[in-house]
Amino acid sequence: MASQPKELEAGDKAPAFKLPGDGGSEISLKDFKGKTLVLYFYPKDDTSGCTKEAIAFSEEAKHFAAAGAAIVGISKDSPASHDKFKKKYGLKMALAADEETKVADAYGVWVEKSMYGRRYMGTERTTFLIDGKGNIRKIWRKVKVPGHVEEVLAAVKTL
């Protein structure tokens, strides 16, 4: 069995990635060089918690932009699913498709989960705050949606 990579911590370099994005775009970490990036991983488009989180980030998008930060959401959904999700809720941030979960794996958020006694692999709702040099400044794991976006925005403003 492969050894588990060490869990990422604040101060670590953010793993590089290049993924298909919504609207036929391509999103990579290097696109955000010199900018603050809020990278959030979520389990699934158009589910209750994920929708609430996406809407909350979207509603605050202009405040993140004013603070010099971009927002990118990543899930294993397809680009087509992301397009529908964005259109349905008028979302204002980029969504990237990690269908093979390679990026989720690199960031340590593709984990074993358990529901009703059933074990399965899934995305742990996690947000990374990455500075313009590609360093992770803060990590929120096992995110609970209420109040999360406000907390992330407050952290962005301290960079």
Backbone as a chain_set.jsonl record, in Angstrom:
{"seq": "MASQPKELEAGDKAPAFKLPGDGGSEISLKDFKGKTLVLYFYPKDDTSGCTKEAIAFSEEAKHFAAAGAAIVGISKDSPASHDKFKKKYGLKMALAADEETKVADAYGVWVEKSMYGRRYMGTERTTFLIDGKGNIRKIWRKVKVPGHVEEVLAAVKTL", "coords": {"N": [[0.84, -1.193, 0.0], [0.508, 2.245, -0.765], [2.351, 4.852, 0.802], [0.943, 7.331, 2.936], [0.867, 10.688, 1.877], [2.45, 13.423, 3.571], [0.432, 15.423, 5.662], [-0.724, 18.52, 4.49], [0.323, 21.726, 5.668], [0.012, 25.046, 7.086], [2.285, 27.295, 5.651], [3.504, 25.471, 3.996], [4.354, 24.801, 0.523], [1.91, 25.265, -1.932], [0.482, 22.547, -3.667], [1.048, 22.282, -7.161], [-1.322, 22.624, -9.843], [-3.366, 21.844, -12.717], [-6.357, 22.164, -14.207], [-9.434, 21.34, -15.963], [-11.798, 23.932, -16.324], [-14.927, 25.63, -15.558], [-17.04, 26.713, -18.268], [-15.364, 26.02, -20.373], [-12.805, 26.756, -19.75], [-9.354, 26.71, -18.548], [-7.793, 26.029, -15.534], [-5.14, 26.884, -13.492], [-2.711, 26.671, -10.842], [-0.589, 28.424, -11.26], [-1.768, 30.511, -12.623], [-2.477, 32.301, -10.73], [-0.33, 33.558, -9.679], [1.243, 35.962, -7.708], [-1.142, 36.813, -6.724], [-3.646, 36.527, -4.186], [-5.137, 33.458, -3.379], [-8.138, 31.803, -2.8], [-8.78, 28.634, -2.328], [-11.133, 26.277, -2.546], [-12.319, 23.102, -1.637], [-14.976, 20.971, -2.38], [-17.651, 18.592, -1.866], [-19.84, 18.006, -3.879], [-21.533, 19.313, -6.74], [-24.533, 21.246, -6.584], [-25.701, 20.159, -4.261], [-27.075, 20.319, -0.966], [-25.336, 21.488, 1.247], [-23.061, 22.168, -0.261], [-24.094, 23.887, -2.16], [-24.993, 25.985, -0.524], [-22.514, 26.863, 0.459], [-21.205, 27.637, -1.931], [-22.895, 29.707, -2.83], [-22.569, 31.499, -0.721], [-19.803, 32.159, -0.957], [-19.95, 33.299, -3.494], [-21.655, 35.502, -3.083], [-19.98, 37.1, -1.614], [-17.949, 37.61, -3.359], [-17.163, 40.053, -4.58], [-16.077, 41.405, -2.408], [-13.92, 39.773, -1.75], [-12.447, 40.116, -4.094], [-11.905, 42.85, -3.903], [-10.159, 42.759, -1.805], [-8.055, 41.653, -3.037], [-8.105, 38.96, -3.693], [-8.681, 35.863, -5.402], [-11.218, 33.392, -6.035], [-11.548, 29.914, -6.169], [-13.403, 27.057, -6.706], [-13.244, 23.55, -6.197], [-14.264, 20.379, -7.283], [-15.101, 16.891, -7.831], [-16.857, 16.857, -9.874], [-17.942, 17.128, -13.327], [-16.84, 19.459, -15.954], [-19.159, 20.236, -17.375], [-21.188, 19.805, -15.501], [-20.397, 21.709, -13.62], [-20.843, 24.039, -15.142], [-23.656, 24.034, -15.341], [-24.336, 24.216, -12.618], [-23.208, 26.713, -11.913], [-24.706, 28.407, -13.568], [-27.356, 27.933, -12.706], [-27.365, 29.013, -10.104], [-26.213, 31.488, -10.408], [-23.467, 31.845, -9.882], [-20.374, 33.431, -8.992], [-17.685, 32.7, -9.108], [-14.753, 30.888, -10.185], [-14.963, 27.451, -11.141], [-13.406, 24.345, -10.846], [-12.758, 21.201, -12.41], [-12.003, 18.214, -11.003], [-11.93, 15.462, -11.878], [-10.551, 13.033, -11.691], [-9.636, 13.096, -9.174], [-6.996, 13.777, -8.55], [-5.89, 16.227, -7.758], [-7.307, 16.762, -5.416], [-6.322, 14.645, -3.943], [-3.578, 15.363, -3.816], [-3.776, 17.583, -2.196], [-4.648, 16.424, 0.064], [-7.344, 16.016, 0.654], [-8.991, 14.081, -0.326], [-10.531, 11.633, 1.06], [-11.242, 8.839, 3.302], [-14.565, 8.367, 4.091], [-17.505, 8.094, 6.136], [-20.83, 7.041, 6.255], [-23.847, 6.326, 7.714], [-22.759, 3.908, 8.548], [-21.55, 2.974, 6.267], [-18.565, 2.825, 4.442], [-16.673, 4.966, 2.359], [-14.883, 6.643, -0.303], [-14.338, 10.124, -0.458], [-14.651, 13.715, -0.941], [-13.315, 15.858, 1.443], [-14.693, 18.652, 2.879], [-12.852, 21.431, 2.528], [-10.855, 24.364, 2.889], [-8.294, 26.285, 1.441], [-6.028, 28.892, 1.969], [-4.043, 30.645, -0.088], [-1.069, 32.356, -0.696], [0.338, 34.991, -2.834], [2.799, 33.998, -3.564], [2.492, 31.349, -3.729], [2.392, 29.954, -1.37], [0.876, 28.148, 1.281], [-1.197, 29.734, 3.496], [-3.211, 29.474, 5.376], [-5.39, 26.893, 6.568], [-8.566, 25.486, 6.467], [-10.181, 22.824, 7.749], [-12.617, 20.155, 7.405], [-14.896, 21.794, 7.041], [-17.585, 23.704, 8.292], [-20.393, 25.141, 6.958], [-21.95, 27.558, 7.795], [-20.95, 30.846, 8.522], [-18.377, 30.411, 7.603], [-17.354, 31.586, 5.172], [-17.159, 34.274, 5.86], [-15.193, 34.125, 7.806], [-12.999, 33.266, 6.26], [-12.734, 35.461, 4.525], [-12.034, 37.448, 6.378], [-9.51, 36.48, 7.108], [-8.172, 36.707, 4.647], [-7.997, 39.448, 4.432], [-6.006, 39.998, 6.249], [-3.641, 39.405, 5.035]], "CA": [[0.0, 0.0, 0.0], [1.297, 3.475, -0.861], [2.366, 5.608, 2.06], [0.163, 8.561, 2.879], [1.708, 11.879, 1.865], [2.296, 14.19, 4.808], [-0.675, 16.369, 5.595], [-0.292, 19.904, 4.242], [0.187, 22.657, 6.793], [0.31, 26.451, 6.771], [3.72, 27.45, 5.426], [3.902, 24.579, 2.901], [4.067, 25.227, -0.852], [0.663, 24.674, -2.439], [0.741, 21.684, -4.826], [0.649, 22.846, -8.462], [-2.39, 21.888, -10.522], [-3.953, 22.385, -13.937], [-7.616, 21.436, -14.345], [-10.464, 21.968, -16.791], [-12.712, 24.749, -15.533], [-16.239, 25.892, -16.148], [-17.032, 27.547, -19.469], [-14.305, 25.623, -21.298], [-11.528, 27.347, -19.331], [-8.383, 25.858, -17.871], [-7.411, 26.735, -14.312], [-3.939, 26.323, -12.871], [-2.21, 27.452, -9.711], [0.286, 29.513, -11.708], [-2.593, 31.644, -13.069], [-2.726, 33.197, -9.595], [0.959, 34.054, -9.176], [1.152, 37.371, -7.34], [-2.482, 37.087, -6.185], [-4.114, 35.639, -3.127], [-6.117, 32.507, -3.894], [-8.942, 31.002, -1.889], [-9.037, 27.379, -3.036], [-11.974, 25.473, -1.659], [-12.719, 21.791, -2.131], [-16.312, 20.636, -1.895], [-18.012, 17.253, -2.367], [-20.665, 17.781, -5.066], [-22.378, 20.394, -7.247], [-25.986, 21.243, -6.427], [-26.198, 19.489, -3.051], [-27.448, 21.333, 0.014], [-24.21, 22.202, 1.864], [-22.168, 22.706, -1.291], [-24.789, 25.024, -2.76], [-24.944, 27.093, 0.447], [-21.136, 27.362, 0.498], [-20.935, 28.321, -3.202], [-23.653, 30.964, -2.84], [-21.931, 32.4, 0.251], [-18.581, 32.677, -1.584], [-20.356, 34.127, -4.621], [-22.192, 36.762, -2.556], [-18.867, 37.902, -1.093], [-16.892, 37.631, -4.376], [-16.63, 41.41, -4.802], [-15.26, 41.762, -1.246], [-12.662, 39.039, -1.919], [-11.724, 40.786, -5.178], [-11.424, 44.124, -3.363], [-9.034, 42.428, -0.919], [-6.996, 41.105, -3.884], [-8.151, 37.495, -3.708], [-9.545, 35.129, -6.325], [-11.828, 32.208, -5.423], [-11.744, 28.77, -7.059], [-13.973, 25.874, -6.075], [-12.867, 22.307, -6.881], [-14.929, 19.127, -6.912], [-14.861, 15.889, -8.867], [-17.879, 16.983, -10.917], [-17.445, 17.459, -14.67], [-17.026, 20.866, -16.347], [-20.562, 20.463, -17.765], [-21.933, 19.91, -14.245], [-20.046, 23.021, -13.063], [-21.53, 25.061, -15.932], [-25.073, 24.027, -14.926], [-24.353, 24.671, -11.225], [-22.965, 28.163, -11.925], [-25.833, 29.088, -14.212], [-28.546, 27.774, -11.858], [-27.29, 29.87, -8.921], [-25.551, 32.755, -10.725], [-22.214, 31.871, -9.118], [-19.413, 34.406, -9.516], [-16.292, 32.285, -8.978], [-14.37, 29.794, -11.074], [-15.074, 26.086, -10.623], [-12.498, 23.446, -11.56], [-13.187, 19.795, -12.39], [-10.945, 17.282, -10.604], [-12.672, 14.207, -12.029], [-9.732, 11.882, -11.272], [-9.288, 13.416, -7.777], [-5.541, 13.894, -8.358], [-5.603, 17.449, -7.011], [-7.844, 16.527, -4.061], [-5.341, 13.757, -3.324], [-2.358, 16.138, -3.543], [-4.073, 18.497, -1.095], [-5.013, 15.621, 1.233], [-8.767, 16.146, 0.989], [-9.697, 12.899, -0.831], [-10.392, 10.841, 2.279], [-12.278, 7.849, 3.594], [-15.666, 8.932, 4.857], [-18.427, 7.064, 6.592], [-22.194, 7.515, 6.458], [-24.743, 5.205, 8.033], [-21.962, 2.687, 8.655], [-20.927, 2.626, 4.986], [-17.301, 3.553, 4.215], [-16.466, 5.297, 0.953], [-13.944, 7.742, -0.511], [-15.015, 11.35, -0.846], [-13.947, 14.972, -0.708], [-13.563, 16.521, 2.717], [-14.875, 20.092, 2.634], [-11.639, 22.066, 3.048], [-10.476, 25.594, 2.21], [-6.885, 26.674, 1.557], [-5.709, 30.276, 1.643], [-2.72, 30.566, -0.714], [-0.599, 33.707, -1.002], [0.806, 35.246, -4.194], [4.033, 33.244, -3.817], [2.155, 29.929, -3.789], [2.502, 29.328, -0.048], [-0.384, 28.002, 2.022], [-1.158, 30.586, 4.688], [-4.175, 28.972, 6.364], [-6.21, 25.771, 6.103], [-9.771, 25.167, 7.243], [-10.568, 21.443, 7.449], [-13.96, 19.742, 7.852], [-15.602, 23.074, 7.109], [-19.028, 23.854, 8.51], [-20.669, 26.271, 6.071], [-22.34, 28.844, 8.392], [-19.881, 31.698, 9.03], [-17.063, 30.064, 7.051], [-16.898, 32.546, 4.162], [-16.78, 35.489, 6.575], [-13.912, 33.822, 8.45], [-11.976, 33.241, 5.202], [-12.56, 36.846, 4.079], [-11.276, 38.149, 7.445], [-8.118, 36.015, 6.99], [-7.62, 37.294, 3.413], [-7.715, 40.869, 4.708], [-4.801, 40.127, 7.086], [-2.433, 39.11, 4.25]], "C": [[0.883, 1.254, 0.0], [1.249, 4.214, 0.472], [1.576, 6.891, 1.859], [1.121, 9.744, 2.78], [1.464, 12.654, 3.165], [1.173, 15.207, 4.609], [-0.125, 17.784, 5.405], [-0.556, 20.763, 5.473], [0.438, 24.069, 6.296], [1.823, 26.576, 6.674], [4.229, 26.563, 4.303], [3.626, 25.25, 1.556], [2.767, 24.547, -1.275], [1.012, 23.776, -3.627], [0.219, 22.325, -6.118], [-0.48, 22.003, -9.044], [-2.764, 22.607, -11.802], [-5.187, 21.533, -14.197], [-8.539, 22.129, -15.345], [-11.421, 22.743, -15.881], [-14.05, 24.904, -16.224], [-16.062, 26.751, -17.397], [-15.899, 27.238, -20.434], [-12.933, 26.188, -20.933], [-10.57, 26.274, -18.802], [-7.881, 26.67, -16.683], [-6.169, 26.07, -13.746], [-3.47, 27.237, -11.752], [-1.386, 28.635, -10.203], [-0.484, 30.707, -12.284], [-2.721, 32.71, -11.977], [-1.436, 33.719, -8.959], [0.819, 35.546, -8.886], [-0.199, 37.776, -6.775], [-2.755, 36.127, -5.04], [-5.187, 34.736, -3.732], [-6.81, 31.795, -2.748], [-9.349, 29.772, -2.693], [-9.889, 26.516, -2.122], [-12.428, 24.202, -2.367], [-14.079, 21.468, -1.527], [-16.748, 19.323, -2.546], [-18.772, 17.194, -3.688], [-21.488, 19.006, -5.428], [-23.84, 20.147, -6.864], [-26.495, 20.329, -5.309], [-26.326, 20.572, -1.987], [-26.265, 22.131, 0.569], [-23.314, 22.868, 0.847], [-22.783, 23.923, -1.969], [-24.74, 26.225, -1.82], [-23.545, 27.707, 0.479], [-20.824, 28.169, -0.768], [-21.65, 29.664, -3.26], [-23.009, 31.97, -1.884], [-20.644, 32.989, -0.328], [-18.947, 33.65, -2.704], [-20.861, 35.496, -4.15], [-21.082, 37.68, -2.052], [-17.749, 38.091, -2.122], [-16.301, 39.026, -4.564], [-15.757, 41.855, -3.625], [-13.917, 41.035, -1.29], [-11.809, 39.736, -2.977], [-11.13, 42.108, -4.684], [-10.22, 43.913, -2.445], [-7.891, 41.755, -1.702], [-6.979, 39.592, -3.979], [-9.105, 36.962, -4.768], [-10.083, 33.91, -5.578], [-11.961, 31.14, -6.491], [-12.293, 27.616, -6.234], [-13.588, 24.639, -6.883], [-13.705, 21.156, -6.343], [-14.661, 18.129, -8.033], [-15.945, 15.897, -9.947], [-17.244, 17.41, -12.235], [-17.581, 18.955, -14.95], [-18.482, 21.168, -16.721], [-21.439, 20.621, -16.519], [-21.667, 21.273, -13.606], [-20.78, 24.133, -13.803], [-22.996, 25.179, -15.503], [-25.225, 24.613, -13.522], [-24.183, 26.195, -11.169], [-24.16, 28.931, -12.472], [-27.07, 29.078, -13.303], [-28.548, 28.767, -10.7], [-26.596, 31.209, -9.17], [-24.222, 32.925, -9.985], [-21.162, 32.726, -9.808], [-17.961, 33.989, -9.314], [-16.033, 31.129, -9.927], [-14.556, 28.455, -10.363], [-14.194, 25.184, -11.491], [-12.934, 21.995, -11.354], [-11.984, 18.885, -12.13], [-11.53, 15.871, -10.665], [-11.888, 12.977, -11.587], [-9.226, 12.046, -9.839], [-7.778, 13.51, -7.512], [-5.188, 15.126, -7.523], [-6.112, 17.309, -5.574], [-6.88, 15.645, -3.272], [-4.097, 14.53, -2.907], [-2.56, 17.082, -2.351], [-4.554, 17.748, 0.159], [-6.472, 15.698, 1.622], [-9.618, 15.015, 0.4], [-9.502, 11.836, 0.249], [-11.486, 9.785, 2.407], [-13.314, 8.515, 4.487], [-16.583, 7.782, 5.266], [-19.798, 7.694, 6.801], [-23.096, 6.301, 6.649], [-23.982, 3.879, 8.027], [-21.272, 2.266, 7.363], [-19.671, 3.471, 4.809], [-17.128, 3.779, 2.717], [-15.442, 6.426, 0.878], [-14.721, 8.972, -0.98], [-14.166, 12.566, -0.521], [-14.334, 15.536, 0.647], [-13.621, 18.016, 2.446], [-13.732, 20.845, 3.334], [-11.338, 23.317, 2.224], [-9.014, 25.906, 2.502], [-6.759, 28.137, 1.165], [-4.255, 30.281, 1.184], [-2.284, 31.981, -1.091], [-0.044, 33.787, -2.426], [2.097, 34.527, -4.557], [3.77, 31.738, -3.865], [2.317, 29.193, -2.473], [1.133, 29.255, 0.62], [-0.262, 28.82, 3.303], [-2.103, 30.089, 5.78], [-4.984, 27.854, 5.73], [-7.391, 25.609, 7.054], [-10.189, 23.764, 6.827], [-11.962, 21.158, 8.01], [-14.848, 20.966, 8.07], [-17.09, 22.888, 7.384], [-19.374, 25.167, 7.802], [-21.047, 27.569, 6.793], [-21.136, 29.605, 8.971], [-18.516, 31.461, 8.405], [-16.528, 31.136, 6.101], [-16.447, 33.848, 4.834], [-15.41, 35.31, 7.25], [-12.763, 33.845, 7.426], [-11.69, 34.672, 4.732], [-11.745, 37.641, 5.107], [-9.796, 37.753, 7.356], [-7.434, 36.615, 5.759], [-7.189, 38.739, 3.699], [-6.477, 41.052, 5.574], [-3.525, 39.884, 6.284], [-1.818, 40.379, 3.682]], "O": [[1.895, 1.301, 0.699], [0.237, 4.2, 1.172], [1.543, 7.46, 0.768], [2.097, 9.801, 3.529], [0.4, 12.545, 3.775], [1.0, 15.767, 3.526], [0.822, 18.188, 6.079], [-1.52, 20.554, 6.21], [1.004, 24.27, 5.221], [2.556, 26.035, 7.502], [5.268, 26.854, 3.71], [2.785, 26.143, 1.454], [2.565, 23.366, -0.992], [1.762, 24.195, -4.509], [-0.898, 22.841, -6.163], [-0.577, 20.808, -8.766], [-2.519, 23.803, -11.963], [-5.081, 20.322, -14.386], [-8.449, 23.339, -15.554], [-11.802, 22.269, -14.811], [-14.276, 24.386, -17.317], [-15.049, 27.433, -17.553], [-15.51, 28.094, -21.228], [-11.999, 26.103, -21.73], [-10.932, 25.109, -18.637], [-7.581, 27.857, -16.815], [-6.137, 24.856, -13.543], [-3.793, 28.424, -11.724], [-1.467, 29.725, -9.638], [0.076, 31.795, -12.421], [-3.032, 33.867, -12.257], [-1.448, 34.251, -7.849], [0.331, 36.303, -9.725], [-0.398, 38.928, -6.391], [-2.16, 35.053, -4.951], [-6.036, 35.19, -4.499], [-6.167, 31.257, -1.847], [-10.157, 29.858, -3.618], [-9.439, 26.077, -1.064], [-12.855, 24.221, -3.521], [-14.309, 21.661, -0.334], [-16.284, 18.977, -3.632], [-18.399, 16.407, -4.557], [-22.069, 19.659, -4.561], [-24.312, 19.01, -6.825], [-27.596, 19.787, -5.403], [-25.728, 21.64, -2.119], [-26.206, 23.345, 0.372], [-22.857, 23.992, 1.052], [-22.081, 24.874, -2.312], [-24.48, 27.348, -2.254], [-23.404, 28.929, 0.522], [-20.248, 29.254, -0.688], [-21.067, 30.657, -3.696], [-22.914, 33.156, -2.2], [-20.412, 34.192, -0.206], [-18.324, 34.703, -2.844], [-20.535, 36.522, -4.746], [-21.232, 38.902, -2.063], [-16.71, 38.668, -1.801], [-15.086, 39.175, -4.693], [-14.799, 42.602, -3.82], [-12.891, 41.602, -0.915], [-10.607, 39.926, -2.791], [-9.991, 42.443, -5.008], [-9.363, 44.789, -2.325], [-6.891, 41.339, -1.117], [-5.951, 39.001, -4.31], [-10.179, 37.516, -5.005], [-9.48, 33.452, -4.608], [-12.431, 31.417, -7.595], [-11.731, 27.245, -5.204], [-13.602, 24.672, -8.113], [-13.843, 20.973, -5.134], [-14.07, 18.474, -9.057], [-15.949, 15.041, -10.832], [-16.153, 17.979, -12.259], [-18.342, 19.648, -14.274], [-18.983, 22.249, -16.412], [-22.329, 21.471, -16.488], [-22.589, 21.92, -13.109], [-21.284, 25.066, -13.179], [-23.512, 26.282, -15.325], [-26.131, 25.408, -13.269], [-24.923, 26.882, -10.464], [-24.57, 29.955, -11.926], [-27.744, 30.097, -13.153], [-29.596, 29.306, -10.344], [-26.411, 31.987, -8.234], [-23.897, 34.018, -9.521], [-21.063, 32.748, -11.035], [-17.077, 34.845, -9.346], [-16.96, 30.477, -10.408], [-14.339, 28.336, -9.157], [-14.237, 25.256, -12.719], [-13.409, 21.614, -10.285], [-11.065, 18.804, -12.945], [-11.616, 15.175, -9.654], [-12.48, 11.986, -11.156], [-8.463, 11.211, -9.353], [-7.337, 13.34, -6.376], [-4.292, 15.073, -6.68], [-5.424, 17.694, -4.628], [-6.65, 15.869, -2.084], [-3.613, 14.379, -1.786], [-1.626, 17.344, -1.593], [-4.832, 18.365, 1.187], [-6.819, 15.473, 2.781], [-10.832, 14.989, 0.602], [-8.442, 11.216, 0.339], [-12.507, 9.831, 1.721], [-12.987, 9.138, 5.497], [-16.442, 6.653, 4.796], [-19.923, 8.741, 7.438], [-23.097, 5.374, 5.839], [-24.493, 2.86, 7.563], [-20.496, 1.311, 7.358], [-19.702, 4.686, 5.003], [-17.403, 2.892, 1.909], [-15.166, 7.087, 1.88], [-15.642, 8.87, -1.791], [-13.103, 12.458, 0.091], [-15.515, 15.676, 0.966], [-12.703, 18.581, 1.851], [-13.658, 20.887, 4.562], [-11.54, 23.331, 1.009], [-8.553, 25.809, 3.639], [-7.313, 28.569, 0.155], [-3.349, 29.967, 1.955], [-3.037, 32.718, -1.728], [0.033, 32.781, -3.131], [2.453, 34.453, -5.732], [4.698, 30.945, -4.022], [2.372, 27.964, -2.444], [0.335, 30.188, 0.53], [0.66, 28.622, 4.094], [-1.831, 30.262, 6.968], [-5.236, 27.855, 4.525], [-7.234, 25.598, 8.275], [-10.517, 23.541, 5.661], [-12.425, 21.812, 8.944], [-15.458, 21.143, 9.124], [-17.753, 22.037, 6.792], [-18.719, 26.185, 8.024], [-20.507, 28.617, 6.437], [-20.399, 29.076, 9.803], [-17.586, 32.23, 8.65], [-15.373, 31.547, 6.217], [-15.46, 34.452, 4.414], [-14.585, 36.223, 7.26], [-11.69, 34.381, 7.702], [-10.53, 35.048, 4.562], [-10.866, 38.418, 4.735], [-8.922, 38.606, 7.514], [-6.262, 36.987, 5.816], [-6.131, 39.179, 3.248], [-5.939, 42.157, 5.634], [-2.43, 40.13, 6.79], [-0.798, 40.317, 2.997]]}, "num_chains": 1, "name": "protein.A"}
